[in-house]
Amino acid sequence: MNLFHKLINHFVGNIAMWIFYGGKKTIEEVAKNDNSFLGFITVIILAFILFYSFK
């Protein structure tokens, strides 16, 4: 996985965790952890939803 994909996955994972906490934690506190795997799962789920919604 190249650096750009890892950056996107980390960014999406941070947003997903921030939404999970309901904004009670700041984005800086959420970004301290590596959320790239969660971002990867989120991107896959969104891709499947978009793929099957346009079919």
PDB file of N, H, CA, C and O in Angstrom:
ATOM      1  N   MET A   1       0.865  -1.172   0.000  1.00  0.00           N
ATOM      2  CA  MET A   1       0.000   0.000   0.000  1.00  0.00           C
ATOM      3  C   MET A   1       0.909   1.231   0.000  1.00  0.00           C
ATOM      4  O   MET A   1       1.800   1.363   0.839  1.00  0.00           O
ATOM      5  N   ASN A   2       0.670   2.109  -0.938  1.00  0.00           N
ATOM      6  H   ASN A   2      -0.053   2.002  -1.620  1.00  0.00           H
ATOM      7  CA  ASN A   2       1.540   3.272  -1.001  1.00  0.00           C
ATOM      8  C   ASN A   2       1.108   4.337   0.016  1.00  0.00           C
ATOM      9  O   ASN A   2       0.084   4.205   0.686  1.00  0.00           O
ATOM     10  N   LEU A   3       1.897   5.363   0.106  1.00  0.00           N
ATOM     11  H   LEU A   3       2.729   5.470  -0.439  1.00  0.00           H
ATOM     12  CA  LEU A   3       1.713   6.386   1.130  1.00  0.00           C
ATOM     13  C   LEU A   3       0.396   7.141   0.971  1.00  0.00           C
ATOM     14  O   LEU A   3      -0.247   7.474   1.967  1.00  0.00           O
ATOM     15  N   PHE A   4      -0.013   7.416  -0.267  1.00  0.00           N
ATOM     16  H   PHE A   4       0.510   7.147  -1.076  1.00  0.00           H
ATOM     17  CA  PHE A   4      -1.247   8.158  -0.487  1.00  0.00           C
ATOM     18  C   PHE A   4      -2.462   7.369   0.008  1.00  0.00           C
ATOM     19  O   PHE A   4      -3.345   7.934   0.654  1.00  0.00           O
ATOM     20  N   HIS A   5      -2.513   6.071  -0.291  1.00  0.00           N
ATOM     21  H   HIS A   5      -1.797   5.612  -0.816  1.00  0.00           H
ATOM     22  CA  HIS A   5      -3.626   5.250   0.172  1.00  0.00           C
ATOM     23  C   HIS A   5      -3.642   5.147   1.690  1.00  0.00           C
ATOM     24  O   HIS A   5      -4.710   5.178   2.301  1.00  0.00           O
ATOM     25  N   LYS A   6      -2.483   5.027   2.299  1.00  0.00           N
ATOM     26  H   LYS A   6      -1.615   5.002   1.803  1.00  0.00           H
ATOM     27  CA  LYS A   6      -2.422   4.953   3.757  1.00  0.00           C
ATOM     28  C   LYS A   6      -2.883   6.269   4.387  1.00  0.00           C
ATOM     29  O   LYS A   6      -3.542   6.263   5.427  1.00  0.00           O
ATOM     30  N   LEU A   7      -2.538   7.394   3.759  1.00  0.00           N
ATOM     31  H   LEU A   7      -2.003   7.399   2.914  1.00  0.00           H
ATOM     32  CA  LEU A   7      -2.965   8.693   4.254  1.00  0.00           C
ATOM     33  C   LEU A   7      -4.480   8.841   4.175  1.00  0.00           C
ATOM     34  O   LEU A   7      -5.112   9.320   5.116  1.00  0.00           O
ATOM     35  N   ILE A   8      -5.065   8.425   3.043  1.00  0.00           N
ATOM     36  H   ILE A   8      -4.552   8.036   2.278  1.00  0.00           H
ATOM     37  CA  ILE A   8      -6.520   8.489   2.883  1.00  0.00           C
ATOM     38  C   ILE A   8      -7.204   7.593   3.908  1.00  0.00           C
ATOM     39  O   ILE A   8      -8.179   8.003   4.537  1.00  0.00           O
ATOM     40  N   ASN A   9      -6.699   6.367   4.080  1.00  0.00           N
ATOM     41  H   ASN A   9      -5.906   6.034   3.568  1.00  0.00           H
ATOM     42  CA  ASN A   9      -7.290   5.445   5.055  1.00  0.00           C
ATOM     43  C   ASN A   9      -7.186   5.987   6.474  1.00  0.00           C
ATOM     44  O   ASN A   9      -8.122   5.849   7.261  1.00  0.00           O
ATOM     45  N   HIS A  10      -6.070   6.592   6.801  1.00  0.00           N
ATOM     46  H   HIS A  10      -5.309   6.704   6.162  1.00  0.00           H
ATOM     47  CA  HIS A  10      -5.893   7.170   8.133  1.00  0.00           C
ATOM     48  C   HIS A  10      -6.864   8.331   8.346  1.00  0.00           C
ATOM     49  O   HIS A  10      -7.465   8.453   9.413  1.00  0.00           O
ATOM     50  N   PHE A  11      -7.014   9.172   7.343  1.00  0.00           N
ATOM     51  H   PHE A  11      -6.526   9.073   6.476  1.00  0.00           H
ATOM     52  CA  PHE A  11      -7.927  10.319   7.422  1.00  0.00           C
ATOM     53  C   PHE A  11      -9.374   9.856   7.601  1.00  0.00           C
ATOM     54  O   PHE A  11     -10.094  10.375   8.454  1.00  0.00           O
ATOM     55  N   VAL A  12      -9.796   8.881   6.796  1.00  0.00           N
ATOM     56  H   VAL A  12      -9.211   8.460   6.103  1.00  0.00           H
ATOM     57  CA  VAL A  12     -11.161   8.360   6.886  1.00  0.00           C
ATOM     58  C   VAL A  12     -11.375   7.650   8.226  1.00  0.00           C
ATOM     59  O   VAL A  12     -12.446   7.765   8.822  1.00  0.00           O
ATOM     60  N   GLY A  13     -10.371   6.922   8.698  1.00  0.00           N
ATOM     61  H   GLY A  13      -9.501   6.828   8.213  1.00  0.00           H
ATOM     62  CA  GLY A  13     -10.467   6.247   9.993  1.00  0.00           C
ATOM     63  C   GLY A  13     -10.589   7.221  11.140  1.00  0.00           C
ATOM     64  O   GLY A  13     -11.338   6.981  12.087  1.00  0.00           O
ATOM     65  N   ASN A  14      -9.856   8.323  11.064  1.00  0.00           N
ATOM     66  H   ASN A  14      -9.248   8.518  10.294  1.00  0.00           H
ATOM     67  CA  ASN A  14      -9.961   9.347  12.109  1.00  0.00           C
ATOM     68  C   ASN A  14     -11.349   9.972  12.136  1.00  0.00           C
ATOM     69  O   ASN A  14     -11.907  10.211  13.207  1.00  0.00           O
ATOM     70  N   ILE A  15     -11.903  10.236  10.960  1.00  0.00           N
ATOM     71  H   ILE A  15     -11.449  10.042  10.091  1.00  0.00           H
ATOM     72  CA  ILE A  15     -13.253  10.810  10.899  1.00  0.00           C
ATOM     73  C   ILE A  15     -14.273   9.818  11.450  1.00  0.00           C
ATOM     74  O   ILE A  15     -15.188  10.204  12.178  1.00  0.00           O
ATOM     75  N   ALA A  16     -14.117   8.530  11.101  1.00  0.00           N
ATOM     76  H   ALA A  16     -13.374   8.216  10.510  1.00  0.00           H
ATOM     77  CA  ALA A  16     -15.049   7.506  11.602  1.00  0.00           C
ATOM     78  C   ALA A  16     -14.975   7.392  13.123  1.00  0.00           C
ATOM     79  O   ALA A  16     -16.009   7.272  13.781  1.00  0.00           O
ATOM     80  N   MET A  17     -13.786   7.427  13.681  1.00  0.00           N
ATOM     81  H   MET A  17     -12.947   7.524  13.147  1.00  0.00           H
ATOM     82  CA  MET A  17     -13.651   7.340  15.142  1.00  0.00           C
ATOM     83  C   MET A  17     -14.194   8.594  15.813  1.00  0.00           C
ATOM     84  O   MET A  17     -14.793   8.504  16.884  1.00  0.00           O
ATOM     85  N   TRP A  18     -14.001   9.754  15.211  1.00  0.00           N
ATOM     86  H   TRP A  18     -13.514   9.827  14.341  1.00  0.00           H
ATOM     87  CA  TRP A  18     -14.528  10.990  15.773  1.00  0.00           C
ATOM     88  C   TRP A  18     -16.054  10.955  15.786  1.00  0.00           C
ATOM     89  O   TRP A  18     -16.679  11.388  16.754  1.00  0.00           O
ATOM     90  N   ILE A  19     -16.657  10.436  14.705  1.00  0.00           N
ATOM     91  H   ILE A  19     -16.149  10.084  13.919  1.00  0.00           H
ATOM     92  CA  ILE A  19     -18.114  10.286  14.667  1.00  0.00           C
ATOM     93  C   ILE A  19     -18.562   9.265  15.703  1.00  0.00           C
ATOM     94  O   ILE A  19     -19.595   9.451  16.347  1.00  0.00           O
ATOM     95  N   PHE A  20     -17.793   8.179  15.875  1.00  0.00           N
ATOM     96  H   PHE A  20     -16.954   8.027  15.352  1.00  0.00           H
ATOM     97  CA  PHE A  20     -18.119   7.158  16.877  1.00  0.00           C
ATOM     98  C   PHE A  20     -18.149   7.762  18.281  1.00  0.00           C
ATOM     99  O   PHE A  20     -19.032   7.436  19.075  1.00  0.00           O
ATOM    100  N   TYR A  21     -17.203   8.626  18.590  1.00  0.00           N
ATOM    101  H   TYR A  21     -16.486   8.890  17.945  1.00  0.00           H
ATOM    102  CA  TYR A  21     -17.180   9.281  19.901  1.00  0.00           C
ATOM    103  C   TYR A  21     -18.194  10.413  20.004  1.00  0.00           C
ATOM    104  O   TYR A  21     -18.376  10.978  21.083  1.00  0.00           O
ATOM    105  N   GLY A  22     -18.841  10.747  18.928  1.00  0.00           N
ATOM    106  H   GLY A  22     -18.694  10.288  18.052  1.00  0.00           H
ATOM    107  CA  GLY A  22     -19.862  11.789  18.941  1.00  0.00           C
ATOM    108  C   GLY A  22     -19.301  13.180  19.135  1.00  0.00           C
ATOM    109  O   GLY A  22     -20.008  14.073  19.601  1.00  0.00           O
ATOM    110  N   GLY A  23     -18.046  13.379  18.788  1.00  0.00           N
ATOM    111  H   GLY A  23     -17.471  12.654  18.410  1.00  0.00           H
ATOM    112  CA  GLY A  23     -17.438  14.697  18.911  1.00  0.00           C
ATOM    113  C   GLY A  23     -17.016  15.043  20.329  1.00  0.00           C
ATOM    114  O   GLY A  23     -16.591  16.168  20.590  1.00  0.00           O
ATOM    115  N   LYS A  24     -17.130  14.076  21.263  1.00  0.00           N
ATOM    116  H   LYS A  24     -17.476  13.162  21.051  1.00  0.00           H
ATOM    117  CA  LYS A  24     -16.729  14.348  22.650  1.00  0.00           C
ATOM    118  C   LYS A  24     -15.218  14.439  22.781  1.00  0.00           C
ATOM    119  O   LYS A  24     -14.712  15.176  23.627  1.00  0.00           O
ATOM    120  N   LYS A  25     -14.494  13.700  21.953  1.00  0.00           N
ATOM    121  H   LYS A  25     -14.905  13.101  21.265  1.00  0.00           H
ATOM    122  CA  LYS A  25     -13.045  13.823  21.905  1.00  0.00           C
ATOM    123  C   LYS A  25     -12.689  14.740  20.745  1.00  0.00           C
ATOM    124  O   LYS A  25     -13.375  14.758  19.723  1.00  0.00           O
ATOM    125  N   THR A  26     -11.636  15.484  20.904  1.00  0.00           N
ATOM    126  H   THR A  26     -11.079  15.470  21.734  1.00  0.00           H
ATOM    127  CA  THR A  26     -11.195  16.340  19.807  1.00  0.00           C
ATOM    128  C   THR A  26     -10.550  15.480  18.727  1.00  0.00           C
ATOM    129  O   THR A  26     -10.154  14.341  18.977  1.00  0.00           O
ATOM    130  N   ILE A  27     -10.454  16.032  17.542  1.00  0.00           N
ATOM    131  H   ILE A  27     -10.777  16.957  17.340  1.00  0.00           H
ATOM    132  CA  ILE A  27      -9.854  15.286  16.433  1.00  0.00           C
ATOM    133  C   ILE A  27      -8.369  15.040  16.705  1.00  0.00           C
ATOM    134  O   ILE A  27      -7.805  14.068  16.202  1.00  0.00           O
ATOM    135  N   GLU A  28      -7.734  15.902  17.487  1.00  0.00           N
ATOM    136  H   GLU A  28      -8.192  16.691  17.895  1.00  0.00           H
ATOM    137  CA  GLU A  28      -6.331  15.697  17.840  1.00  0.00           C
ATOM    138  C   GLU A  28      -6.167  14.475  18.732  1.00  0.00           C
ATOM    139  O   GLU A  28      -5.203  13.725  18.578  1.00  0.00           O
ATOM    140  N   GLU A  29      -7.104  14.261  19.675  1.00  0.00           N
ATOM    141  H   GLU A  29      -7.887  14.870  19.801  1.00  0.00           H
ATOM    142  CA  GLU A  29      -7.043  13.082  20.543  1.00  0.00           C
ATOM    143  C   GLU A  29      -7.298  11.811  19.746  1.00  0.00           C
ATOM    144  O   GLU A  29      -6.678  10.778  20.000  1.00  0.00           O
ATOM    145  N   VAL A  30      -8.200  11.887  18.791  1.00  0.00           N
ATOM    146  H   VAL A  30      -8.703  12.727  18.585  1.00  0.00           H
ATOM    147  CA  VAL A  30      -8.507  10.721  17.966  1.00  0.00           C
ATOM    148  C   VAL A  30      -7.330  10.406  17.044  1.00  0.00           C
ATOM    149  O   VAL A  30      -7.033   9.235  16.808  1.00  0.00           O
ATOM    150  N   ALA A  31      -6.666  11.416  16.527  1.00  0.00           N
ATOM    151  H   ALA A  31      -6.907  12.368  16.719  1.00  0.00           H
ATOM    152  CA  ALA A  31      -5.581  11.220  15.565  1.00  0.00           C
ATOM    153  C   ALA A  31      -4.320  10.652  16.201  1.00  0.00           C
ATOM    154  O   ALA A  31      -3.410  10.243  15.480  1.00  0.00           O
ATOM    155  N   LYS A  32      -4.237  10.614  17.525  1.00  0.00           N
ATOM    156  H   LYS A  32      -4.976  10.947  18.111  1.00  0.00           H
ATOM    157  CA  LYS A  32      -3.055  10.047  18.181  1.00  0.00           C
ATOM    158  C   LYS A  32      -2.931   8.550  17.901  1.00  0.00           C
ATOM    159  O   LYS A  32      -1.821   8.018  17.877  1.00  0.00           O
ATOM    160  N   ASN A  33      -4.054   7.867  17.690  1.00  0.00           N
ATOM    161  H   ASN A  33      -4.956   8.299  17.709  1.00  0.00           H
ATOM    162  CA  ASN A  33      -4.031   6.430  17.399  1.00  0.00           C
ATOM    163  C   ASN A  33      -4.009   6.206  15.889  1.00  0.00           C
ATOM    164  O   ASN A  33      -4.436   7.058  15.110  1.00  0.00           O
ATOM    165  N   ASP A  34      -3.503   5.043  15.501  1.00  0.00           N
ATOM    166  H   ASP A  34      -3.157   4.351  16.135  1.00  0.00           H
ATOM    167  CA  ASP A  34      -3.478   4.691  14.080  1.00  0.00           C
ATOM    168  C   ASP A  34      -4.819   4.081  13.713  1.00  0.00           C
ATOM    169  O   ASP A  34      -5.116   2.949  14.098  1.00  0.00           O
ATOM    170  N   ASN A  35      -5.627   4.821  12.974  1.00  0.00           N
ATOM    171  H   ASN A  35      -5.386   5.739  12.662  1.00  0.00           H
ATOM    172  CA  ASN A  35      -6.957   4.369  12.571  1.00  0.00           C
ATOM    173  C   ASN A  35      -7.013   4.029  11.095  1.00  0.00           C
ATOM    174  O   ASN A  35      -8.086   4.078  10.493  1.00  0.00           O
ATOM    175  N   SER A  36      -5.878   3.684  10.498  1.00  0.00           N
ATOM    176  H   SER A  36      -5.006   3.643  10.987  1.00  0.00           H
ATOM    177  CA  SER A  36      -5.860   3.430   9.061  1.00  0.00           C
ATOM    178  C   SER A  36      -6.583   2.138   8.701  1.00  0.00           C
ATOM    179  O   SER A  36      -7.188   2.065   7.632  1.00  0.00           O
ATOM    180  N   PHE A  37      -6.542   1.113   9.558  1.00  0.00           N
ATOM    181  H   PHE A  37      -6.050   1.172  10.426  1.00  0.00           H
ATOM    182  CA  PHE A  37      -7.268  -0.124   9.256  1.00  0.00           C
ATOM    183  C   PHE A  37      -8.771   0.119   9.289  1.00  0.00           C
ATOM    184  O   PHE A  37      -9.501  -0.393   8.440  1.00  0.00           O
ATOM    185  N   LEU A  38      -9.235   0.890  10.254  1.00  0.00           N
ATOM    186  H   LEU A  38      -8.642   1.306  10.944  1.00  0.00           H
ATOM    187  CA  LEU A  38     -10.648   1.250  10.313  1.00  0.00           C
ATOM    188  C   LEU A  38     -11.038   2.057   9.079  1.00  0.00           C
ATOM    189  O   LEU A  38     -12.129   1.868   8.540  1.00  0.00           O
ATOM    190  N   GLY A  39     -10.180   2.935   8.633  1.00  0.00           N
ATOM    191  H   GLY A  39      -9.294   3.088   9.070  1.00  0.00           H
ATOM    192  CA  GLY A  39     -10.438   3.696   7.422  1.00  0.00           C
ATOM    193  C   GLY A  39     -10.507   2.811   6.195  1.00  0.00           C
ATOM    194  O   GLY A  39     -11.323   3.045   5.303  1.00  0.00           O
ATOM    195  N   PHE A  40      -9.652   1.787   6.140  1.00  0.00           N
ATOM    196  H   PHE A  40      -8.990   1.596   6.864  1.00  0.00           H
ATOM    197  CA  PHE A  40      -9.666   0.847   5.030  1.00  0.00           C
ATOM    198  C   PHE A  40     -10.988   0.084   4.984  1.00  0.00           C
ATOM    199  O   PHE A  40     -11.569  -0.081   3.911  1.00  0.00           O
ATOM    200  N   ILE A  41     -11.465  -0.379   6.130  1.00  0.00           N
ATOM    201  H   ILE A  41     -10.993  -0.245   7.002  1.00  0.00           H
ATOM    202  CA  ILE A  41     -12.747  -1.080   6.209  1.00  0.00           C
ATOM    203  C   ILE A  41     -13.890  -0.138   5.825  1.00  0.00           C
ATOM    204  O   ILE A  41     -14.812  -0.540   5.115  1.00  0.00           O
ATOM    205  N   THR A  42     -13.834   1.092   6.282  1.00  0.00           N
ATOM    206  H   THR A  42     -13.085   1.419   6.859  1.00  0.00           H
ATOM    207  CA  THR A  42     -14.874   2.076   5.965  1.00  0.00           C
ATOM    208  C   THR A  42     -14.916   2.363   4.468  1.00  0.00           C
ATOM    209  O   THR A  42     -15.997   2.463   3.887  1.00  0.00           O
ATOM    210  N   VAL A  43     -13.762   2.494   3.846  1.00  0.00           N
ATOM    211  H   VAL A  43     -12.884   2.412   4.317  1.00  0.00           H
ATOM    212  CA  VAL A  43     -13.710   2.749   2.400  1.00  0.00           C
ATOM    213  C   VAL A  43     -14.283   1.558   1.629  1.00  0.00           C
ATOM    214  O   VAL A  43     -15.002   1.747   0.648  1.00  0.00           O
ATOM    215  N   ILE A  44     -13.974   0.343   2.061  1.00  0.00           N
ATOM    216  H   ILE A  44     -13.390   0.190   2.858  1.00  0.00           H
ATOM    217  CA  ILE A  44     -14.515  -0.847   1.386  1.00  0.00           C
ATOM    218  C   ILE A  44     -16.032  -0.892   1.513  1.00  0.00           C
ATOM    219  O   ILE A  44     -16.726  -1.157   0.531  1.00  0.00           O
ATOM    220  N   ILE A  45     -16.552  -0.637   2.702  1.00  0.00           N
ATOM    221  H   ILE A  45     -15.989  -0.422   3.499  1.00  0.00           H
ATOM    222  CA  ILE A  45     -18.001  -0.657   2.905  1.00  0.00           C
ATOM    223  C   ILE A  45     -18.680   0.421   2.061  1.00  0.00           C
ATOM    224  O   ILE A  45     -19.702   0.161   1.427  1.00  0.00           O
ATOM    225  N   LEU A  46     -18.121   1.614   2.052  1.00  0.00           N
ATOM    226  H   LEU A  46     -17.290   1.825   2.567  1.00  0.00           H
ATOM    227  CA  LEU A  46     -18.692   2.688   1.228  1.00  0.00           C
ATOM    228  C   LEU A  46     -18.629   2.364  -0.263  1.00  0.00           C
ATOM    229  O   LEU A  46     -19.545   2.704  -1.012  1.00  0.00           O
ATOM    230  N   ALA A  47     -17.564   1.715  -0.689  1.00  0.00           N
ATOM    231  H   ALA A  47     -16.820   1.439  -0.081  1.00  0.00           H
ATOM    232  CA  ALA A  47     -17.446   1.340  -2.099  1.00  0.00           C
ATOM    233  C   ALA A  47     -18.514   0.322  -2.479  1.00  0.00           C
ATOM    234  O   ALA A  47     -19.113   0.423  -3.549  1.00  0.00           O
ATOM    235  N   PHE A  48     -18.759  -0.663  -1.608  1.00  0.00           N
ATOM    236  H   PHE A  48     -18.272  -0.746  -0.738  1.00  0.00           H
ATOM    237  CA  PHE A  48     -19.807  -1.640  -1.886  1.00  0.00           C
ATOM    238  C   PHE A  48     -21.184  -0.991  -1.909  1.00  0.00           C
ATOM    239  O   PHE A  48     -22.005  -1.313  -2.768  1.00  0.00           O
ATOM    240  N   ILE A  49     -21.441  -0.094  -0.987  1.00  0.00           N
ATOM    241  H   ILE A  49     -20.774   0.168  -0.290  1.00  0.00           H
ATOM    242  CA  ILE A  49     -22.736   0.592  -0.966  1.00  0.00           C
ATOM    243  C   ILE A  49     -22.927   1.408  -2.236  1.00  0.00           C
ATOM    244  O   ILE A  49     -23.993   1.354  -2.851  1.00  0.00           O
ATOM    245  N   LEU A  50     -21.922   2.154  -2.632  1.00  0.00           N
ATOM    246  H   LEU A  50     -21.056   2.198  -2.133  1.00  0.00           H
ATOM    247  CA  LEU A  50     -22.023   2.950  -3.856  1.00  0.00           C
ATOM    248  C   LEU A  50     -22.138   2.072  -5.102  1.00  0.00           C
ATOM    249  O   LEU A  50     -22.899   2.387  -6.017  1.00  0.00           O
ATOM    250  N   PHE A  51     -21.386   0.974  -5.137  1.00  0.00           N
ATOM    251  H   PHE A  51     -20.768   0.718  -4.394  1.00  0.00           H
ATOM    252  CA  PHE A  51     -21.417   0.089  -6.301  1.00  0.00           C
ATOM    253  C   PHE A  51     -22.798  -0.529  -6.483  1.00  0.00           C
ATOM    254  O   PHE A  51     -23.318  -0.569  -7.598  1.00  0.00           O
ATOM    255  N   TYR A  52     -23.391  -1.007  -5.399  1.00  0.00           N
ATOM    256  H   TYR A  52     -22.968  -0.974  -4.493  1.00  0.00           H
ATOM    257  CA  TYR A  52     -24.685  -1.666  -5.514  1.00  0.00           C
ATOM    258  C   TYR A  52     -25.856  -0.680  -5.579  1.00  0.00           C
ATOM    259  O   TYR A  52     -26.946  -1.065  -6.001  1.00  0.00           O
ATOM    260  N   SER A  53     -25.666   0.555  -5.182  1.00  0.00           N
ATOM    261  H   SER A  53     -24.780   0.868  -4.839  1.00  0.00           H
ATOM    262  CA  SER A  53     -26.746   1.517  -5.289  1.00  0.00           C
ATOM    263  C   SER A  53     -26.899   2.044  -6.713  1.00  0.00           C
ATOM    264  O   SER A  53     -27.991   2.469  -7.091  1.00  0.00           O
ATOM    265  N   PHE A  54     -25.831   2.025  -7.511  1.00  0.00           N
ATOM    266  H   PHE A  54     -24.944   1.680  -7.204  1.00  0.00           H
ATOM    267  CA  PHE A  54     -25.899   2.494  -8.889  1.00  0.00           C
ATOM    268  C   PHE A  54     -26.176   1.366  -9.878  1.00  0.00           C
ATOM    269  O   PHE A  54     -26.325   1.613 -11.075  1.00  0.00           O
ATOM    270  N   LYS A  55     -26.246   0.153  -9.396  1.00  0.00           N
ATOM    271  H   LYS A  55     -26.126  -0.048  -8.424  1.00  0.00           H
ATOM    272  CA  LYS A  55     -26.429  -0.996 -10.275  1.00  0.00           C
ATOM    273  C   LYS A  55     -27.858  -1.201 -10.644  1.00  0.00           C
ATOM    274  O   LYS A  55     -28.178  -2.133 -11.382  1.00  0.00           O
TER     275      LYS A  55
END
